Structure formats: structure tokens, C-alpha cells
Amino acid sequence: MNIELYPGLSVAGVGTLPLDVVARDGGLKVLQAMLAGELPAPPMAKTLKFTLAEVEEGRVVFKGYPTQEHLNPLGTVHGGWTATVMDSALGCAVFATTLPGEAYTTVEFKVNLVRPVLPGMGEVFCEGRIVHRGRTIATSEAWLRDKNGKLLAHGTETCAIFPIDNLMR
């Protein structure tokens, strides 16, 4: 069943990833399957109106659609929406480097909001890239831009990498 996130963009379904598949296939293959509609988008994609648009090893792009539903009291899109899209791109850039048997989690992230995100501005795009991938720690960076390429936010993230068995207990 296709679920429309916003006009012109739908996903094949929403849900959490089967950890046995992640353990077997590793991050890049799982993200490619999500992009192909073979695995579900996360439930927050429906609520926050953003989803994966591109993936390759160590690089992802998300696209999103800020709306009236995401406003703060002053009428701009809440910084939490931007931070969530950024965290997704930053974390998935790391996820796209994980091997079978590995998992990851965000340890810390920093987001710089440089322009307001407004409802009605149309699609925005967030590219995340790996900066460093070690055995247990990885860092990434990301940029959120409007449809004309204007920078809206940028940030960095540190993720821990650990055996996926730690999640499967």
C-alpha cells in the first residue's frame, strides 16, 4: 500500500526495519532496499513528510516538505523538524557504511540553522556525507538546502558503531 507523504511523493509503506535483515545485509544494502520500496520507510516519515531520495556508500540525500503542521508559535518551521531531517541524513550516511552484523546510534549532533524554513517553500533537500569511519566511531556532515540550492542549515554528527546483536536481545 502506497502512502503519500506529500504531493508527488509516496513510500511503499512505513514501519521499522527487520533487524535480522539489517544484520544479514549491512547498511548500504538495507538503505537501497528502502529506496526501492522493498523495505518500509520509518513511521516518522509520514508524520514529518520527509524520506530517503538517494543513497550510495557513505552518502545519502533526504527530501522533505515543510508544512503548516510543522510550525512553531512564530510561524516558521520548528527547529526540531530541521534537526530531525538533519539527524536522519547524518546518521544514514554512517548507516550506509555499516557492514553485516553492525549497527549504529547517534552519540551527539550539532545543527546550525542559518535561514528560516518556511511552509510553502516546497521541497528541501538534505545531503549527508561520511567524514570519518573508524571501527567504533564515525563522523558525518550534512547540509539542508531549498530547491534553489540556498543553504538553510548545516551540521555534524558522531555515531557509535557496535554489534547489532546488542539490539537483538
Phi, psi and chi 1 to 4 in degrees:
 res  aa     phi    psi   chi1   chi2   chi3   chi4
   1 MET       -  121.8  170.9  177.2  103.3      -
   2 ASN   -77.4  138.4  -85.3   -1.0      -      -
   3 ILE  -117.2  120.7  -62.9  169.6      -      -
   4 GLU   -78.9  122.4 -174.1  173.3   68.6      -
   5 LEU   -84.1  -40.8  -60.9  179.3      -      -
   6 TYR  -163.6  168.9   53.1   88.6      -      -
   7 PRO   -52.8  122.9  -26.4   35.1      -      -
   8 GLY    88.6   -1.3      -      -      -      -
   9 LEU  -137.6  122.8 -177.9   68.8      -      -
  10 SER  -133.8  162.4   61.7      -      -      -
  11 VAL  -120.6  157.7  -66.8      -      -      -
  12 ALA   -70.0  -21.8      -      -      -      -
  13 GLY   172.6  169.6      -      -      -      -
  14 VAL  -125.9  149.5  -64.4      -      -      -
  15 GLY   164.8 -174.6      -      -      -      -
  16 THR   -97.5  158.5   57.0      -      -      -
  17 LEU   -77.5  140.9  -65.4  172.6      -      -
  18 PRO   -69.8  118.2    6.9   -5.6      -      -
  19 LEU   -63.2  -28.4  -67.4 -178.9      -      -
  20 ASP   -66.0  -33.6   60.1  -33.7      -      -
  21 VAL   -70.7  -43.1  172.2      -      -      -
  22 VAL   -61.1  -44.2  178.1      -      -      -
  23 ALA   -61.6  -38.3      -      -      -      -
  24 ARG   -76.0  -40.9 -179.1 -168.8   68.9 -147.8
  25 ASP  -100.4  -25.5  -66.8  -15.0      -      -
  26 GLY    82.7  166.2      -      -      -      -
  27 GLY   -63.1  -47.2      -      -      -      -
  28 LEU   -60.8  -47.5  179.7   59.9      -      -
  29 LYS   -63.3  -39.2 -170.0  171.0  179.2 -178.2
  30 VAL   -65.3  -45.2  165.9      -      -      -
  31 LEU   -63.8  -37.5  -72.4  168.8      -      -
  32 GLN   -63.4  -39.5  -70.6  169.0  -27.1      -
  33 ALA   -67.4  -36.8      -      -      -      -
  34 MET   -62.2  -45.6  -73.0  174.9   66.5      -
  35 LEU   -62.3  -36.0 -172.1   58.8      -      -
  36 ALA   -78.9   -3.8      -      -      -      -
  37 GLY    81.4   12.1      -      -      -      -
  38 GLU   -85.5  -21.9  -62.0  162.0    5.5      -
  39 LEU  -127.0  153.2  -71.3  171.6      -      -
  40 PRO   -74.3  154.2   28.4  -35.2      -      -
  41 ALA   -76.2  154.5      -      -      -      -
  42 PRO   -67.0  152.0   21.9  -29.4      -      -
  43 PRO   -54.8  -32.5  -28.4   36.6      -      -
  44 MET   -66.8  -18.9   69.6  178.4  177.6      -
  45 ALA   -59.4  -38.2      -      -      -      -
  46 LYS   -69.0  -45.4 -177.0  176.9  176.0 -174.4
  47 THR   -68.1  -44.1  -58.0      -      -      -
  48 LEU   -97.4   -3.2  -63.7  179.3      -      -
  49 LYS    60.7   52.4  -59.9 -177.4 -178.8  -15.5
  50 PHE  -147.5  155.2   75.6   94.7      -      -
  51 THR  -158.0  166.0 -166.3      -      -      -
  52 LEU   -64.5  135.7 -173.0   62.9      -      -
  53 ALA  -121.3  -29.8      -      -      -      -
  54 GLU  -146.7  150.6  -62.8  176.8   31.1      -
  55 VAL  -153.0  138.1   63.0      -      -      -
  56 GLU  -150.5  171.8   59.4 -170.4   66.3      -
  57 GLU   -58.0  120.1 -173.3  171.7   -5.7      -
  58 GLY    75.7    9.9      -      -      -      -
  59 ARG  -148.8  135.3  179.8 -175.0  169.1  -86.9
  60 VAL  -139.0  159.3  -62.8      -      -      -
  61 VAL  -133.1  130.7  175.0      -      -      -
  62 PHE  -109.3  150.8  -80.3   79.7      -      -
  63 LYS  -125.9  146.0   58.6 -176.9  174.5  179.7
  64 GLY  -142.4  170.1      -      -      -      -
  65 TYR  -136.6   92.8 -163.0   77.2      -      -
  66 PRO   -70.0  134.4   22.6  -28.5      -      -
  67 THR  -131.3 -179.8   70.5      -      -      -
  68 GLN   -56.8  -29.6  -61.1  -80.4  -19.7      -
  69 GLU   -66.3  -14.7  -62.7  168.7  -30.7      -
  70 HIS  -107.0   13.7  -53.1  126.4      -      -
  71 LEU   -76.8  148.3  -64.3 -178.4      -      -
  72 ASN   -91.2  179.4   64.5   26.6      -      -
  73 PRO   -60.9  -23.5  -25.9   35.2      -      -
  74 LEU   -92.0   -0.2  -64.3  178.7      -      -
  75 GLY    94.1    8.7      -      -      -      -
  76 THR  -106.0  163.6   61.1      -      -      -
  77 VAL   -66.8  132.5  171.6      -      -      -
  78 HIS   -58.4  139.1 -167.7  -79.9      -      -
  79 GLY   -58.8  -24.8      -      -      -      -
  80 GLY   -64.8  -33.4      -      -      -      -
  81 TRP   -63.8  -49.0 -175.3   88.8      -      -
  82 THR   -60.8  -44.7  -59.2      -      -      -
  83 ALA   -62.1  -37.3      -      -      -      -
  84 THR   -67.3  -44.4  -58.2      -      -      -
  85 VAL   -62.2  -43.3  174.3      -      -      -
  86 MET   -62.7  -46.8  -63.1  -75.7  -66.9      -
  87 ASP   -59.9  -37.4 -178.5   38.5      -      -
  88 SER   -63.6  -46.7  -64.5      -      -      -
  89 ALA   -67.8  -42.0      -      -      -      -
  90 LEU   -63.6  -47.1  -70.7  157.5      -      -
  91 GLY   -68.7  -41.1      -      -      -      -
  92 CYS   -71.3  -25.0  -75.6      -      -      -
  93 ALA   -61.3  -39.2      -      -      -      -
  94 VAL   -70.7  -46.3  171.8      -      -      -
  95 PHE   -53.7  -37.2 -171.8   27.6      -      -
  96 ALA   -68.9   -1.4      -      -      -      -
  97 THR  -112.3   -4.6   70.6      -      -      -
  98 THR   -75.1  142.9   59.6      -      -      -
  99 LEU   -91.0  164.3  -57.8  172.7      -      -
 100 PRO   -52.2  135.5  -29.3   37.8      -      -
 101 GLY    91.4   -6.0      -      -      -      -
 102 GLU  -107.0  150.4  -68.4 -178.5  -32.3      -
 103 ALA  -131.2  175.2      -      -      -      -
 104 TYR  -147.1  161.3   76.8  100.9      -      -
 105 THR  -152.2  151.3 -168.3      -      -      -
 106 THR   -70.5  131.9  -58.7      -      -      -
 107 VAL   -96.6  -44.8  173.4      -      -      -
 108 GLU  -159.7  153.6   64.9   85.5   26.4      -
 109 PHE  -147.3  156.5   72.0  104.9      -      -
 110 LYS  -131.5  131.2  167.0  129.0  176.9   40.3
 111 VAL  -124.6  132.7  172.8      -      -      -
 112 ASN  -107.6  117.3  -62.7  -76.8      -      -
 113 LEU   -92.4  111.6  -51.5  168.0      -      -
 114 VAL  -104.7  -17.6  -62.1      -      -      -
 115 ARG  -145.7  152.0  -74.7 -166.3  176.0   80.6
 116 PRO   -68.9  143.2   20.0  -26.3      -      -
 117 VAL   -96.6  129.3  177.1      -      -      -
 118 LEU  -121.9  146.4  -57.7  170.1      -      -
 119 PRO   -65.9  145.8   25.7  -32.8      -      -
 120 GLY    87.3   -1.9      -      -      -      -
 121 MET   -80.5   -5.2   69.9 -172.4  -41.7      -
 122 GLY    85.1 -163.7      -      -      -      -
 123 GLU   -64.6  144.7  -79.1 -174.5  -34.7      -
 124 VAL  -121.8  157.4  -63.5      -      -      -
 125 PHE  -129.2  135.6  -57.9   87.3      -      -
 126 CYS  -125.2  114.9 -170.8      -      -      -
 127 GLU  -101.1  128.6  177.8 -179.1    9.5      -
 128 GLY  -116.5  140.2      -      -      -      -
 129 ARG  -135.6  144.3  -69.4 -177.6  174.7  -91.9
 130 ILE   -70.5  139.1 -164.2   79.8      -      -
 131 VAL  -104.7  -45.5  173.5      -      -      -
 132 HIS  -145.9  136.3  168.0   78.2      -      -
 133 ARG  -129.0  107.5  170.4   53.3  158.5   93.1
 134 GLY  -102.5 -166.5      -      -      -      -
 135 ARG   -72.5  -38.6 -174.0  176.4   55.4   80.5
 136 THR  -125.3   -9.5   59.7      -      -      -
 137 ILE  -133.4  139.7  -63.6  -70.1      -      -
 138 ALA  -136.2  149.7      -      -      -      -
 139 THR  -125.3  151.6   57.3      -      -      -
 140 SER  -143.7  166.3   55.8      -      -      -
 141 GLU  -137.4  154.0   57.8 -170.0   -0.5      -
 142 ALA  -148.9  159.3      -      -      -      -
 143 TRP  -137.2  130.4  -53.4  -92.8      -      -
 144 LEU  -102.8  126.4 -179.3   71.9      -      -
 145 ARG  -131.2  154.0  -61.9 -179.2 -172.7  -81.7
 146 ASP   -81.4 -179.5   70.8    8.9      -      -
 147 LYS   -63.8  -18.3   62.4 -174.6  172.1 -149.0
 148 ASN   -95.9    2.9  -62.2  -44.0      -      -
 149 GLY    89.1    4.2      -      -      -      -
 150 LYS   -72.3  131.3 -172.1  176.7  -76.8 -170.2
 151 LEU   -69.6  128.5 -175.3   65.7      -      -
 152 LEU  -107.7  -35.6  -56.6  169.8      -      -
 153 ALA  -160.7  157.1      -      -      -      -
 154 HIS  -146.1  158.5   59.7   94.1      -      -
 155 GLY  -168.3  176.4      -      -      -      -
 156 THR  -136.0  161.3   57.7      -      -      -
 157 GLU  -149.3  148.9 -177.6  158.9  -67.7      -
 158 THR  -116.9  132.1  -58.0      -      -      -
 159 CYS  -122.8  146.6  -69.5      -      -      -
 160 ALA   -92.0  141.6      -      -      -      -
 161 ILE  -114.9  132.4  -60.5  165.4      -      -
 162 PHE  -151.0  167.3   55.0   90.1      -      -
 163 PRO   -63.6  132.1  -20.4   30.9      -      -
 164 ILE   -63.8  -21.5 -162.6  166.0      -      -
 165 ASP   -56.9  -27.0  -72.1  -15.4      -      -
 166 ASN   -63.4  -24.4  -67.1   -3.7      -      -
 167 LEU   -90.3  -18.4  -64.9  176.6      -      -
 168 MET   -97.0   11.0  -60.7  172.3   74.1      -
 169 ARG   -85.9      -  -64.5 -178.3 -176.8  175.4
